[in-house]
Amino acid sequence: MTKMNALLLKDFYKAVHSEMLPKDMTKSVSYFTPRKSRVDRWGHVVNFGLQAFCKIWLIDYFNENFFKLDEEEVVKSYQRIMDNTMGKGIYDIEKVRKLHQLGYLPVEVFSLPEGALVPMHCPIFGITNTDDGFAWLPQALESLISAEMWYPMICATVGHTYREIVNEWYDKTCDDNVPRRRALGNFDFRGDQGVDAALKAASAWCLSFVNSATVPVIPYLEEYYNCNCEEEEVAFGAVSTEHFVMCSNFAVDGDEITFLRRALTELYPNTSFSCVSDSYDYWNVVENILPQLREEIMNHNGCLLVRGDSGDCVKIVTQTVFKLWDMFGGTTNSKGYKVLDPHVKALYGDSITIQRAEQIFEILEKNGFAAQNVSLGVGSFSMHCIEEDGMLKPFTRDTFSCAIKATYCEINGKPYQIFKDPKTDKIAGANFKKSQKGCCLVIKKDGKYDYIDGFNWDCVCDNPRNELKTIFRNGELIVDESIQDIRDRLNGGKF
C-alpha cells in the first residue's frame, strides 16, 4: 500500500474529535465487541489477528511512517491533507506534534487470548491511553483497528467451522490416529480482495488445518506468529496439475493417458500428486483411463488424487470414491468403514462450501466409507459468504456487528462510566447497539467467556479475575505467542 503519515489512517471526522471531547480528559477506555451474529450457526467468533496487527501497524508502520520521520515532515504531510479537505484551523495540529515528540504510541491493548471462542456481546479486546495527554488517541485508532481486525476473525471462524465438521465425521468413521489437520485445504488466494486479505485468510485457516495453496502464508506466520517451516508444520502445499498442463499435453499427445503415465513413472514416482481430470471428459478418465494405468498406480510410491473441477461436486467426489473402491479396493478400519487403497484418493478443489462438506461426509458414511477417502478444498466464496435458508450472506464487518465503543473516561481525576443506548434501536427490536457501560471484567463461567460491566478502571486493570490481559503497551508487544500456541488453544490441544 501507499506509505503515508500513520496518523492519517482514519476517517476524516476523527481528526476533530480531540477538540470536541470534554476539557481536561486524561483517560479513555474503549472495547472491541461482536454485538450480533447475522449467521444462524455462529453464536461465537474466533479471536485472531491482533498480534499481527500490533506488530504490523502499531509498531512497524507507526515507527517507519511517523516516529522515525522528521517532525516537520510529519506535521506538514498531515496539514497538507487536512487543510485542503477539512479546512485550516478546524483541527488541532499540536496533538500531532506532541505525539511525534513522545516517540511511541501511548496506548495499552488488552485482550482475550487468540484462538479463544468469544460469544456475542462479550468484549474481545480493549484499548486505553497510558499518558494523560492522549485520551483522544484510542478512539482515533478505531478506523484502523476496525478495518484490519474483522476479516481475520471471520476467516478463523470459517476454518474452525470446517474443523468441527471434520471432527464430527472423523470421530464417527475414521480410526482415531488419522490426522484431521490435513482433511481440507484453502484455495482462496486468487479470489481474495488482494494479497493482504489472502494472507489474513490463509493464516486464520491455518489455525484449523495445515493444507494451504497460499505460499506467502508461511513467511507471514513465521514473522508474526513465531514458527519455522523447517522445524514444524506451518503449512503445506501439494503437487498438482492444472488445466494448462492437461490441455497442452493433450494437444501434443492426443490423449490424457500419456501424460498421466509419465507423471506416475517419470515425474513423481515417489511423490503424491493430484491430477485435474475434467478438462474434457472426467468420467472417461475415471472409468477408462485409470483401469489402464492400474499397474503404474499400484507401483507408484505415493497417492494419486483424482481431482474433479466442474459439475455437481458432491456427486462427483462421492461417486469417484465408490468407483475407486471398485477398481482398487482397500481395507475396513476399526470402526467398520471402508478406506481406499493408499495409492488412490478422491479430491475436489475450491467449491466445497460448509453445506457441501457436510453432505459429502454424510453420503460417504451412509455408504460405508470413512471420511478420510476425500480431500476437499475451500475457496474464496467460503471466506466471503455463507448460504443459509436459501440466502447468500456475504461477510462484512457487520456479520458480527463488530464495533469499538468508548465506555469510560476520567476528567479532572473523576471517573465517568459512559455508554450508548439508542431508543430507536429498541423500537427496532434488536437493541444490539447498546454498548457496555464503564469498564468490563471478562470472566469464565462454566468454561465460557462472559462479562460484567459498570466498573471504574482501577477495579479491572490489575484484577486477577479479568481474562483481558495486556498484550501491547507503549510501542512494545507484551505477549508474543506462536501459531502452535493458538492452534492448541482453539483445538483443545488436539490440533
N, C-alpha and C positions, 0 to 999 in steps of 0.2 A: 504494500500500500504506500501511498504518498507520505513521506516523512514530514511531520508538521509539529508545531508547538503543541506539546502534550495537553496543555490546558484548554486547547480548542476542541478537544474530543468531548463535546457536549451539545445539548440542544441550546439554541440561542437564548431562551429565557433564563437558563441557568446563570448567564453572565451578569444578571442584575439582581439576583435573589439576595446576595450578601448585604446589599443596601436596604432591602425590604425587611430583613429579619429584625426582631426587637433589638434595640441597642444593648450593649454590654452582655450579649450572649457569649458564654465561654465554653459551652459543651452542647453537642447534639448526638443523638443515637438513632440509627436507622436499621431496619430489618428487611432482608430479602425473604419473601414468603410466597409459596404457591397457594393462592387463595381459593382456587376452584379447579376441579378437573373437568374438562369437556370430553374426555374419553371414558366411556362407561366402565371399561375393565380396569382402569387405573385409579386407585384411591391414594396412591403414593407416587413419589418421584425419587429417582436415584440421585443423590448428591454427587456431582462430579464436575471437575474442571476448574475449581477455584485455585488450586495450587499452581496450575499452568498459567491462569490469569494473573496471579500475583507476580510470577516470575516474568512473564512476557510484558505486561503493561505497567504494573505498579513499580517494578524495579527497572527492568531493561529499558522500556520505552520512555519512562519519565526521566531516567538518568541520561539517556542519549539525546533526547529531544526536548529537554527542559533544563535540568540541573547542570549538565556539563556545557551548556551553551553560554555565551556571553550574556550578561544580564540585559544589556541594552538591546541585543538581538532578540531576546525573548519578549521584552516589553514592546518593541516596535512591531514584531510579527503579530502580536495579539492586537495591538492598536489598529494596525492596517485593516484587519478583518472587521473589527467591531466598529471602528469609526465610519467605514463605508457601508455598513449594514444597519447597525443599531442606532448609530449617531454619536457624535462627540459629546462627552460629558454625561452620558447616560449611565455609564458603568464605572466601577471603581478600579482603576489601574494599579493602585497601590497594593492591593491584595496579591496581584501577580508578582510584583517586585518583592514583597515580603516573603512570599513562598519560595521564590528563587533564592533569596538570601539565606533562608533557613537551610536549604541544601538537601532536603529529603521530604517525603510525604509524611506529614504528622498525623497519621491515622492508624488505627488498630482495627484489624479484621478478625472476628471471632466466629467460629463455625462448628457445625456438627462434622464428624469425620466423613471424608469422602468414601463412597461406597455404602453409606447409610441409606436405608429406606425411610423417607420422610413423608408423613401423612399430610394431607391438605390442611391448611391454616397454621401449620407449625413453622416457625422461623427456621430457615436453613442456615443462614449466617447473618451477621450484623456488622456494622461499621460505625466507628466513633472517632472523634478527633482526640489527639493526645496533647495538643498545645492550645491554650486558652484563646489564642488569636485566630484560630482557624475552625470555628464551629460551623462555618458555611461550607467547608470542604467535603464532608461526607456526602451530602446531597448533590453537590456539584459533580461528583463522580458517578451519579446514578445512571446517566445515559450510557456511559462506557460499560459499567458493570452489567446493566440490564441487557445491552446488545450482545455482550460476549458470553453471558452465563446461561441463558435459557436453552440454547441449542445442545451443548454437550450433555446437559441433564436429560433432555428429551431422548437423545440417542442412547445414553446409558440405560434409560428406562426401556427403550425399544429392545436393546440387546438382552437385558435382564428378562424381559417377557419371553423372548425366544428361548432363553436358557431354562426358564421354568417349564416351557412346553417340552423341551428336550428331556429335562429331568423326569417329568411325568412319564413319558413313553419309554425312556431308557430304564427307569425303575421297574416298569412293568414287563418289558420284553427283552432286555439285554442282560448279559452277565454283569455283575457288579464291578468287575475290573475294566470294563470297556470305557475309555475316556470320553467325557461329554464335551470337552472344550474344543474338539475338532469336528463336531457334528455339523456345524454351519459356518459359513464364511460370508464376509461382507464384500459386495461388488459395487459400491455406490459412488466411487471416486468420480467417474465421468459424468454422473448425473447430479453431483452436488453443486452448491452455489459458490463455486470457486475452491481453490486449494485450501484456504483456511477452514472452511466448513468441512471439507473432506477429512482434514486432519482431526478436527473435533469429533466427527462421526466415527472414524476408524479407531481413535484412541478410546472412545466410550465403548465401542463394540468389543474392544479387547479386554474389557472388564469381565466379559462373559465367555468369550471364545478366543482362540489363537489364530484361526484361519482368516486371512485378510488379503485382498488383492491390492491394497494401498501400500505400496513400498515405503513412502516417506513417513508412515506412522511409526516405523522403527526408530529413526533418529529423533522424531518428535518425542516419543515416550522415553528414549534414553536421556534426552536433555531435560525434560520436565518432570519425569516420574522415576528417575533413579534406577535404571535397569541396563542390561548389557546383553545384546543378542548373541554374543559369543559364549555367554555363560548360562543363559536361561531362556525359557520360552517367552519371547516377547510377542512375536507374530510370525506366521509362516505363510509363504506363497506356495504356488503349485505350478508344475509344468503342465501346460495345456495348449492345445491347438486353438486357432481361431479360423473364421471363415476365409480370411485372406490365404492362410496356409492350405486349407482344404480345397478351395476353388482353384488356386494357382496350380496345385499338384494335379487336380483333376483335368485342368486344361492341357497339361503335358502328358499325363498317363492315360487319360480317357476313362479312368475308373477311380475308385476310392481305396480299393484293396491294396494297391501297390504301395501307396504312402503308408497306410496303416501297418503293413508288414515291415516296412523299413523302420518305422518308429519303434516297433516291438523288438526287432532283432538288431538294428544298427544304431539308431539314435539313442534309445533309452532302454537297453537290455536289463539294466539293474535299477531302474527308476520308475516309480509310479507316475502315471500321467493321465490326463483326461483328453478325450477326443470329441470335439463337437461333431455331431453326426447327422445333422438335419439340413445340410447345405442343399441337398436335392431330394433325398428320399430316406428319411430316418428309419422307417421300419424295414426297408431293404437292407440297410446296414446291419440292423439288429438281427433280422431273421435269415439273411442270406450270406452276408459277408463275414460276420463273426463266426458262424459254424465252419467256414472255410479256413479260418485262422485259429481253430481250436488248438492245434499243436503249438503254434507260436505263442498263444496266450498262456497256455498251461506251462510252457517252458520259460516264460517271462519272469524275471526276478523282481516282480513288482505287481502293482494292481492297475488294470486298465479301467478307467472310469468312463462309462459310456454316457455322453452328455447330450441331452435334448436342449433345444433353444427356441422352440416355437410350438404353437398349438396349446392344447389343454395340458398344462404342466402336471397337474395332479394325476391325470390318467396316464400320461406318457411315462412319468418316472415310476409309478407303481407297476404298470404293465411291463416296463423294462425289467424290473426286479423279478417278476414272475417268469418272464421269458429267459432271463439269465439263469434262473434256477433250473428250468427245464433243460437248458443246454449244458450247464457247467456243474450243477448240483451244489452241494455244500454240506453243512452239518446242522445238528439241532443242539441248541445251547441248554444250559442247566434249567432254564425256565420254560423249556418246551417250544421255543420259537426257532424258525429256520434262519440260518446265517449262510449267505452266499460263500462259495469258494473264494478264498482271499485274492485270487487273480482277477476278479471282476467285481464291479460295483456300479450302481446307477447314480447319475448326477444330474441335477438341474440347476441352472445358474440363477440369475438375478430376478426371477419372477416370483419368488416364494414369499408371499405375504404371511402374516400371522395365521390367518384362517386356512390358507393352503398348507402350511406346515402341519397344522392340527389335522387336516383332512388326510394328508399323506400318511402320517403315522397311524391314524385310526384305520385306514384301509389296509395298511400292512399288517397291523395287529389282527384284524378280523380274518385275514387270510393266512395267519400263522407265521408271519415274518417279523423278525426283530427290526427295530427302528434303525439300527446301525447299517442296514443294507443300502441306505441312500446317503448321499452327501448333498446338502442344499445350500443355495446361495441367496443372499438378501441384498437387493439393490437399492437405488436411491428412493424409489417410491416408499418403501417401508421406513426410511429415515425421515420422510417428509409428510407422510399421510397414513391414515388408517381407515379401513372401511368398517362401519358399524351400522346395523339396521338399514342396510341398503344405501347408506350415505357415505360419501368421502369426507373425511375430516382432516384437513391439512394442518400440519403442525406449525404453530407460531408461538410467540411469547404468551399469547392468550390461551394456549392449550391448557396451561396450568394457572393462567391469570397471574403470572409472576410479577411482583411489584416490590419496589424498595420504598418504604414509607418511614418518615421520621416520626418517632413516638415519644421522644423525651428530649428535654433541653434544660440547661441551667443558665439563669440570668441573675447577675449580681449575687452569685452564691446560692440562689434559691432554686430548688428543683421544681420542674413543671412536667407533669405527665400529660402529653398531648396525644390527640387521636383524631381520626375522621370517622364519621358515622352518617352518611348521606341518607336523608329521609326518602329521596326519590328511589334509592336502591331498595329500601324496604317496601315501597309500593310495588316495585317490580317483582318482589317476592324472593329475590336472591340474597341480598344483604352481604354478598361476598366482599364488597368494597369496604366494609367496616374494618378498620385497622386494629392492631393491638393498641393498648394504652399503657404508656410508660415502658419501663424495661422489662424484659422477659426472662424467666427462668425456664429453660428447657430441661425436662426430666424424662426418665424412663419409667413407664408404668406398664406392668405386665409384658415387659420386653419390647414395648413400642414407645416411640417418642411422643411426648405431649408437652404442653407449655402452660405456664401461669404468668399472666402479665400483671401490671399495676405496681411495679416496684420502682424505686429510685436506683440510680446507677450503683451507688455504694453497696446495695443489697445483692447485686448479681455479679459484679465484676470479678470477685475472687471467691464466689460461693462454690464450695466443692460439689454441691449437688447439680450445678449447672453443666449441662453437656456441651454447651457452646464454649469452645476453647480457643484461645488466641493462636492464630496461625501466621499473622503478619503484624509487624509493629515498626513504625518509624523507618520505613525503607528496607526492612530486613525480614526475611522469611523465618518464622519461628518453628514451624512444623514442616518437614520436608520428607514425605513418605515415598515409598516405591510403589510401582504398579502392582506388585505382588501383595503388598500390604492391603491395598484397596480391593483387589480380587478376592483375597481370603475373607475380608470383612463382608463383602457383598454375597459371597457364596458359602458363608458359614464354614470356611476352612476347607471346602471341598471343590476347589477350582478344577 
